[in-house]
Amino acid sequence: MDFAADGNEVRFALAEAALRGAVSGILRSVITWLLDHLT
């Protein structure tokens, strides 16, 4: 088993999950801001 490759895959998966969380959080705050200012 290549532990370095496994570690890189885990790190990549964590980075992808963090990026998705950040993007969804930004989208959510943008949508709430728009709703607050348009209504």
Buried (B, 14 or more C-beta within 10 A) or exposed (E): EEEEEEEEEEEEEEEEEEEEEEEEEEEEEEEEEEEEEEE
